[in-house]
Amino acid sequence: MNGAKQSIPAVHRDVVVIGGGPAGLAAAIAAKEAGCGDVLLIERDRILGGILNQCIHDGFGLHTFKEALSGPEYAARFIDRFRELGIAAMEETIVLSLSSDRVLEVSTRGTFQRIEAGAVILAMGCRERTRGAISIPGHRPSGVYTAGAAQNFMNLENIMVGKKVCILGSGDIGLIMARRMTLEGAKVEAVFEILPYSSGLPRNIQQCLNDYGIPLHLNTTVTDIVGKGRLEGIRVAQVGEDRSPIPETERYIPCDTLLLSVGLIPENELTRDAGVEMDPVTGGAVVDDSFMTSVPGIFACGNVLHVHDLVDWVSVEAAEAGKYAACFVREGSCALPSPIGVKPGSGVRYTLPQSVSGERDVTLSLRVSAPWRDRCVVVKDEGREIARKREMRLHPAEMIRIDLKKETVSGCSSLEVTVE
Amino acid sequence: MVQEYDVLVIGGGVVGCAIARELSKFRVRTAVVEKEMDVGLGTSCRNSGVLHAGFNYAPGTLRAILDVKGNQMMDDLCRDLKVKIKRIGKLTVALDDEDEATLQRLKEQGEANGVPGLELIGRERMQQIQPGVEGTLALHSPTSSIISPYGLTIGLAENALANGVNFHLGQRVTSLSPLAGGGWSVGTGSGETFTAKVLVNAAGLFSAEVCRMAGITDYVIYPCRGEYYVLDRRLDGTLKALIYPAPKKNAPGLGIHLTPTVDGNILIGPSAEYLNDPEDHGCTSDVMKELRREGRELLPEIRMTDYIRNFAGIRPKQTPPEVGGNKDFVIEDRKDVLGFINLVGIESPGLTSAPAIAGMVREMVGKHIPLLPDPSFNPVRPGSPLFFSELPAEEKAALIADNPNYGEIICRCEKITKQEILDAISNPLGARTLVSIKYRARASMGRCQGGFCVPRITRILRDEFGWKPQDFLKRSAGSPLFVGNVRPEKGGAVR
């Protein structure tokens, strides 16, 4: 596909980071600190920081900085370091395409250019699942927003989206917005969750719903959206074990706003363009223990790789990716053969990376498939246990990280992670 | 103040706009009155976007004649109006002997109608056209095509406007009174009054209602809803042609099928369900389930993440559910009600037929008032049928170098630039709602459904056009997007 486009000359850059949110910032900083002199970060918004800029609530950075920062404060710590290191950034710039030989077409106000990258770090984050993606029946009035879009309107644009609010989905953004809208004078009627448990962090259930008397109805979903102009109300019903609505439980709730917090989807269109192998469960790329994808020199980290629960882990993971990308540029390749596959077993939804080399320490990131109390996450090599982590509380909303030493993994042939 | 016209077209759908554009070739004062805040917001924007070849209609009927003629006119029309059209052809597929007999009959019927290029083809040719298609025999119709239905409607309207037609948007006609000495007085819900020597009823779903205002009680419209799914552009290129099942007797439509759109999506639908409310565009759980089931059967690679939106359109049928099937278009110059050109039941293939219907209506108008050609008529609408994202890299680079607004992407999913958004906001018809921007610039039609671009479009409208939160409407006056500011504005934006 590049044949016809050769007439626009390409500029060479060593490491190009796509996305200036927490992942991109940490990756760019790490690449620079690892000795790569030529790092370029491309951000489509006017300012760096990504989605953190609209997250004006606190609770960011508890692990990394041991204090509760707001989103913009957390971002500022990284942006300051980024500036200190003199890393190049192109804001208001969008990557239109990425090829498997790491050529990017980049569009910005005033210029269109081709960039040939020594290594590419994908850090585009994720987008929200929409009404269409979950097939909610009914009319299509105004007043139905994804929670993140409503957050953007409120916190960045000073625009109030509604007064009488229902929320479908108990993802963290929805919970945060329940509190935010309540604080600004809206009446939040309830949060509805189709699953038998919340998909948000327990601390957010407490701080955003319980503290404000907002009810959370589990096993409940929206069955109809009513209103030809502006939203007039919704119908909700309890669901059975197959998650289908039970008609006799249906009830009508008048409201002018419905916020959807029904999941996040890694934003991998560029990744697919480049021919990167994808993991159908995470929605992100398949990576090895250097965060390199199936296409040499293309790395992935943060929410574009898999949706994280805490930004702290995004930063940690992205720093690794940045370090290995710098190494790839310096040494031609840092990729060690990664013959040891890592697979999710019983009780585990996914594990990451999908393969490891056995030549370096590695952290496995994983999510469990259902909530449990007092269980162990066990890593086995063909049936032989090599690591075990006991957790008093396991929850699909929370990411679990297991550190494995090089010596533990070395010589293994195939790892499986299970909940026991 | 009464606004006086020679011809007043009631209804700004694709048919009304085609008529207006046709009349704009002549020295007559023409206007369109439309109840919605933009043209094409009824059935014209809620359909499969297919141009039919014309073999499905009985020879001699208006549907047969006007469809075949309209289809032939489309290449020139789309070239002039900068509307996307793709002549991808269609396979109507037989699964059994009964279907094969149907195809044979359709081929003969099509040939009698003057449809060019019809061919019955076997499995091998079918596979060459569309790998993987199931069936024993297929009728290949090369003139079956896909088009942007709202693109065509907007193109016709803007060209009509450029050639002197007035558009009165957001005006619902509520009364028609004959004037002494000929002509009509037309009242609208917002209190405007228009007069015209000739009225054209192109009100689609509301055509029978407009008839009754003129004292004509012959017609009943039975709204018949068709629901659709829109699929992600990930599957673009999967369908090389339109693939339809052989039609079944007395079915209200052509059956559920997959239709590629000119912009790279795939539609699943439409269903067919009679209802009472001609404006109930809701989607229903049972039909959605059925569409998903049929969609997966036709295209197994559909994943849950490929569903990006649902919509529904409503066919203005003249046949009640117990009768089924279709009746021919009514296009008449009433002898009992003078100066009233009446179009009723223009359902499928109304989109394909629109330019030919316009020609027929122009002849009828010419019997009432003299139609002198206007030498200043310009058939060409400025612009390009392609979006920025569809241009080759060199052209993109040149446009950006010339105008930085082309370098700023506002809609990330469809890669729509700020300049395209600005053009859509400043559209000549003056339509100022979110859907008006959507149908022109395609922003918010992608997989994130506006999560990314709508806040950005909002910012442009506020910062560069001075809009207040309460000015933002989704589609109609009753569809405000926002309730106000979070806190009082202190000297501008928060940022």
Interface residues (C-beta under 8 A of the other chain):
Chain A: A4 K5 S7 I8 R44 E92 I94 L96 E105 S107 T108 R109 G110 T111 F112 Q113 R114 R127 E128 T130 R131 G132 A133 S135 P137 G138 H139 R140 P141 S142 G143 T146 G148 A149 N152 F153 M154 L156 E157 N158 I159 M160 V161 G162 K163 E184 T223 D224 I225 K228 G229 R230 P245 D256 I265 E269 R272 G283
Chain B: V230 R234 E279 D280 H281 G282 C283 T284 S285 M288 R292 M304 T305 Y307 I308 R309 N310 F311 S389 P392 A393 E394 K396 A397 I400 A401 P404 N405 Y406 G407 E408 I409 R412 C413 K415 R447 C448 Q449 G450 G451 F452 V454 P455 T458 R459 R462 P469 L473 K474 R475 S476 A477 G478 S479 P480 L481 F482 V483 G484 N485 V486 R487 E489 A493 V494 R495
